Amino acid sequence: MKNENGTSEHRPWNDKAFALLDLDAFFASVEQLDHPNWRGKPLIVGNSEGSRGVVATASYEARLFGVHSAMPAMQAKKLCPHAIWTRGNFPRYREMSQKVMSIIALETPYIQQISIDEAFFDISPGRFSKEDPVKIAARIKDRVAELGITCSIGLSNNKTCSKIASNINKPNGLSIIYPGDEQAFLWPRKISDLSGVGKATEKKLLSVGIRSLGDLAQADEEYLYTLLGKTGKTLQRRARGLDKAPLVLDDPVKSVSHERTFPKDLYERDELLRVLWHLAQQVGKRLRSKELTGKTITLKLRYKLHQTHSAQVKMKHPSNNEFELMEYAEQLFDETWIEKQGVRLLGLGVSDFNDTDDQLELSLFEEQAAHDQKKEKQKQLAQLSDKISERFGQGALSFGRGIRFLEKHEESEPK
């Protein structure tokens, strides 16, 4: 077992212990696990069709050719023309992700999952176990490997160091930053290694000669505030190894959304509304499964690359049924849609959940009785749709618009 510097030093741990587990090339690793003949070969998970295809994940064999996540498919094909392409299997990825989270849960209940392939967890001595955090992290890594995939773990006394450390010995690495070593670990590193430093912030910092985290840590505080505002103070504190952010347990859902990207641009209003109806059905179903009602509807339309239009509206009443969502969504669509321009992406989201003040306002509407009668019928129909789907399978019951949409398009992954 080695620390970040490659030595086998082992010291007592007398501080908080936060670890970040990052699954290595996760989607590609699962595909190679399930397809033995793909192992050891360049593999790309993503849509390879047309100019809009992108790479979701590339295996380490493909990364040797310069392929990386979010790269346009056309570019990836040029770099690695002999790569194997697969569109992916999200239910399988979720299944494997849940198995990994279950392994962590055997060691500690304090887990903050931040994505399908990443999670922070607290293994501070005495918090849940008196065992050495280094031994716990190593055991978790070994148990993940028994699933047939690998992970890399960064361990330190704060989330900033753990996040950076998880990336430095990939794949299948365990990087340990002992308490007291934060400055020596952080200061030589590039400012872009720090989460929260995007391209715009990096450009500003580089323009004034701040190139390393050490430069950032030692910069004048007032000057940083002038340059970056409150963000400068936060980034500097983290660059100094003073990140005190706790784990966010049971992070509440902030929004539920669904979107579709089309192989070919759609131009006809009726066809786009059929897609919108399908999205409303999916969002309504997911809201009900989470026992949520939301009041804010968000519509997203994308035309050309980087040309995205969005609009929001607040409904009169919090809702989770697709009929009411569709009423407002269609109004937003007609206000936002630019006729004769091809649409390549359409998305629908609901947020602003369970607002108690909004609930109290319901009695102020004179039309409440008539509204309740109409919406109760819609609610019953939506619940009936859920029950039929549960008993006979997804797609057993659909409506005219949805059927015509599904005949032309494949299902999408929710956001």
Secondary structure, DSSP 8 states (H G I E B T S, - for coil): ---TTS--------S--EEEEEETTHHHHHHHHH-GGGTTS-EEEE--SSTT-BEEEE-HHHHTTT--TT-BHHHHHHH-TT-EEE---HHHHHHHHHHHHHHHHTT-S-EEEEETTEEEEE--BTTTB-S-HHHHHHHHHHHHHTTT--EEEEEESSHHHHHHHTTTT-SS-EEE--TT-HHHHHTTSBGGGSTT--HHHHHHHHHTT--BHHHHHHS-HHHHHHHHTHHHHHHHHHHTT-------TT----EEEEEEEEEEEE--HHHHHHHHHHHHHHHHHHHHHTT--EEEEEEEEE-STT-EEEEEEEEEEEE--HHHHHHHHHHHHHHH--TTS-EEEEEEEEEEE--HHHHHHGGG-TTHHHHHHHHHHHHHHHHHHHHHHHHH-TTSS--HHHHHHHTTS------
